[in-house]
Amino acid sequence: MNNPVHTKTFKSGNSVAVRLPKGFAIPADVEVALEKSGDTVTIRTLRDPVAEKKALLDMLDELKKLPKPPTIQKRDPFEFPDRPKL
């Protein structure tokens, strides 16, 4: 786990804000979700589900373009050990 970084809050208009250090950078105009549990605040970037689905479908299309293997390797059968009372 990373060592904590300390910073201070400041007023921005009527809101209290915190500046994220460079190591915690989130690009500008990215939508985030904030969750508070006790004195812990979690910031999580949100992903566009439509863009995520398109990226997955594009990846599947690229995988389908790969050549099929000439043969499939056969595995030795796996025997499960006898485990009474389980």
N, C-alpha and C positions, 0 to 999 in steps of 0.2 A: 504494500500500500504506500501511496505517496505521502510525504510529509505535508502537514497542513500549511497553507499559505495564509498570512494574516493581512487584512485590509480593513478599511473603515467605510461605513456608510456615509452618504452625503445627501443633501436635499437637491431634488431636481423638480422644480415647479412645486406642486403640492405633494409629490411622492418622495419616498426615501429610496435611494438607489445605491448600488454597489458596483464598483468598476471591477471587471474580471481581469486578472493578470494575463499577460501574453500566453502563458502556458495553458490557460483555460479558455482560449479564444473560441468564440462561436461567431461565424460569419454574420454580417449585418443583415437585417430583414429576415432572419430565420425565426419561425414560430417555435416557441418553447412552452412547456407545461411546468408549472410550479406546484410543488406539493410541500405542505408543512406538517411535520409531526413533532409536537413538543417544540424544542428550540432548534430543530434540524429543518433546513429548507433544501429541497432537492430541485435542481433545474434539469429538465430533460428536453432535448430537441425533438420536435414532432416531425414525422415523415408524412409526405403526401401519399395516401394509399393508392391512388391512381398511378402515380409515377413509380411507386414500388412494384405494382403489378406489371406495368409495362416493362420495367427493367428485368423482372423475372421471366416474362414471356420472351423478351429479346434474347436472354441467356439460353433459354430452352431452344430457341430457333438456331442459335449458334452451335449448341451441342448436337442437335439433329443433323447438322451439316458435316460433322466429323465422320470419317470412314468407319464402317463397322469392323470389328476384329475378325480375322479369318477363322479363328477357333475360340472356344471357351474352355478355359482351364478347369479340369475336374478336380474336386477336392476329395480327400480321404473322408470316409464317413466318421462322424463324431459320435462317440458312445457316451451317454450320460451315466455317471456313476450311480450305483444303487445307494439311496440315502433313506433308510427306513425312518419312519416317524416324522417325515417332513411332508 
